[in-house]
């Protein structure tokens, strides 16, 4: 129970330093956790992401509409709901449009929105255009049906939703990453059909165990097509404990004697992989490799070719 505040003769409140610093740190950390860095479990979005999606819906930028300049969206978000830096807001918008970052992108973009090799290489907001994807309706379709609470915006002139009424657990579908004060989270994305099946099973069987749900959701489902090589028993332990690490392997095949990589693990840069292989070649540690090529293009986002010196190399 809090102690009564103590005041001196001049009416100034006096507190022991340890009590003041403890309360100040707790207030700051809770603000960062709830209002900035970590996603809300209800809709899987951080405040800036939620405000971007809501502002785009208010602008009429549905999946059936025409694309509009990203600068228009960012201006609306900053002016009405999120009075912070425009570059940070635009970067959050870009992330939701990158199909190599999000399993189910919320934004459909036109223009240069970065690449898997360099996600930060996107064009300025005055050059790109955007609208919402059909998947965004999973978060927005029931917004006007009294499903969520509404809060005043920063200057009290407008209302904004405290959360979006997600019809599916977006925090599992798209995953989430955030670093706050004293805690962090890194949730991998999952497959929509598998998660929906698990939700239906849980509704029909409220006492279902984790083992029952893992029959429907065997593991994460990343945007790239790389293979998860972590055994299912280890995946089960990760779900039980809430912590752990995954191992992924690139997908490859042989083509006229060459080794062709067609999918890399999540958030692994193809250019960086080639640099590391080339460094090993220069150090004479990979004498069986004759040539390296990056044949990636729009039709084949990942196509790295390793040419051996002889077809007899296994």
ChimeraX attribute file (.defattr): number of C-alpha atoms within 10 A of each C-alpha:
attribute: neighborCount
match mode: 1-to-1
recipient: residues
	/A:1	3
	/A:2	4
	/A:3	5
	/A:4	6
	/A:5	9
	/A:6	11
	/A:7	11
	/A:8	8
	/A:9	6
	/A:10	6
	/A:11	8
	/A:12	10
	/A:13	10
	/A:14	11
	/A:15	12
	/A:16	8
	/A:17	8
	/A:18	9
	/A:19	9
	/A:20	12
	/A:21	12
	/A:22	10
	/A:23	11
	/A:24	11
	/A:25	12
	/A:26	13
	/A:27	12
	/A:28	11
	/A:29	16
	/A:30	14
	/A:31	14
	/A:32	15
	/A:33	21
	/A:34	14
	/A:35	14
	/A:36	15
	/A:37	21
	/A:38	22
	/A:39	23
	/A:40	19
	/A:41	14
	/A:42	15
	/A:43	20
	/A:44	24
	/A:45	22
	/A:46	22
	/A:47	19
	/A:48	23
	/A:49	19
	/A:50	21
	/A:51	25
	/A:52	24
	/A:53	25
	/A:54	24
	/A:55	21
	/A:56	23
	/A:57	17
	/A:58	12
	/A:59	14
	/A:60	15
	/A:61	22
	/A:62	20
	/A:63	19
	/A:64	11
	/A:65	11
	/A:66	12
	/A:67	17
	/A:68	18
	/A:69	16
	/A:70	23
	/A:71	18
	/A:72	15
	/A:73	25
	/A:74	24
	/A:75	17
	/A:76	18
	/A:77	24
	/A:78	18
	/A:79	12
	/A:80	19
	/A:81	24
	/A:82	19
	/A:83	14
	/A:84	12
	/A:85	10
	/A:86	16
	/A:87	12
	/A:88	12
	/A:89	21
	/A:90	20
	/A:91	16
	/A:92	15
	/A:93	24
	/A:94	26
	/A:95	20
	/A:96	23
	/A:97	24
	/A:98	23
	/A:99	18
	/A:100	21
	/A:101	21
	/A:102	20
	/A:103	21
	/A:104	25
	/A:105	22
	/A:106	26
	/A:107	28
	/A:108	21
	/A:109	23
	/A:110	16
	/A:111	13
	/A:112	15
	/A:113	22
	/A:114	17
	/A:115	16
	/A:116	21
	/A:117	17
	/A:118	14
	/A:119	16
	/A:120	13
	/A:121	12
	/A:122	17
	/A:123	13
	/A:124	15
	/A:125	23
	/A:126	10
	/A:127	13
	/A:128	19
	/A:129	21
	/A:130	27
	/A:131	28
	/A:132	26
	/A:133	19
	/A:134	15
	/A:135	13
	/A:136	22
	/A:137	18
	/A:138	18
	/A:139	22
	/A:140	16
	/A:141	13
	/A:142	15
	/A:143	17
	/A:144	9
	/A:145	8
	/A:146	9
	/A:147	13
	/A:148	14
	/A:149	13
	/A:150	13
	/A:151	13
	/A:152	13
	/A:153	15
	/A:154	14
	/A:155	10
	/A:156	10
	/A:157	9
	/A:158	12
	/A:159	15
	/A:160	18
	/A:161	17
	/A:162	15
	/A:163	24
	/A:164	25
	/A:165	23
	/A:166	20
	/A:167	15
	/A:168	17
	/A:169	20
	/A:170	23
	/A:171	21
	/A:172	20
	/A:173	25
	/A:174	26
	/A:175	23
	/A:176	21
	/A:177	15
	/A:178	15
	/A:179	14
	/A:180	16
	/A:181	14
	/A:182	8
	/A:183	11
	/A:184	12
	/A:185	15
	/A:186	12
	/A:187	16
	/A:188	19
	/A:189	22
	/A:190	23
	/A:191	19
	/A:192	19
	/A:193	12
	/A:194	19
	/A:195	21
	/A:196	17
	/A:197	15
	/A:198	19
	/A:199	17
	/A:200	11
	/A:201	16
	/A:202	15
	/A:203	11
	/A:204	10
	/A:205	11
	/A:206	10
	/A:207	10
	/A:208	13
	/A:209	10
	/A:210	12
	/A:211	13
	/A:212	14
	/A:213	17
	/A:214	17
	/A:215	12
	/A:216	16
	/A:217	20
	/A:218	16
	/A:219	22
	/A:220	18
	/A:221	23
	/A:222	25
	/A:223	21
	/A:224	22
	/A:225	16
	/A:226	19
	/A:227	17
	/A:228	17
	/A:229	10
	/A:230	14
	/A:231	11
	/A:232	13
	/A:233	8
	/A:234	13
	/A:235	18
	/A:236	16
	/A:237	12
	/A:238	15
	/A:239	14
	/A:240	11
	/A:241	8
	/A:242	9
	/A:243	12
	/A:244	10
	/A:245	8
	/A:246	14
	/A:247	10
	/A:248	15
	/A:249	15
	/A:250	16
	/A:251	15
	/A:252	16
	/A:253	11
	/A:254	11
	/A:255	10
	/A:256	8
	/A:257	15
	/A:258	18
	/A:259	17
	/A:260	21
	/A:261	19
	/A:262	19
	/A:263	21
	/A:264	23
	/A:265	19
	/A:266	20
	/A:267	15
	/A:268	15
	/A:269	17
	/A:270	22
	/A:271	13
	/A:272	12
	/A:273	14
	/A:274	17
	/A:275	13
	/A:276	12
	/A:277	16
	/A:278	17
	/A:279	13
	/A:280	13
	/A:281	17
	/A:282	11
	/A:283	10
	/A:284	11
	/A:285	12
	/A:286	14
	/A:287	12
	/A:288	14
	/A:289	18
	/A:290	12
	/A:291	13
	/A:292	18
	/A:293	12
	/A:294	15
	/A:295	12
	/A:296	14
	/A:297	9
	/A:298	6
	/A:299	7
	/A:300	11
	/A:301	16
	/A:302	21
	/A:303	20
	/A:304	23
	/A:305	22
	/A:306	20
	/A:307	19
	/A:308	19
	/A:309	14
	/A:310	12
	/A:311	10
	/A:312	7
	/A:313	9
	/A:314	6
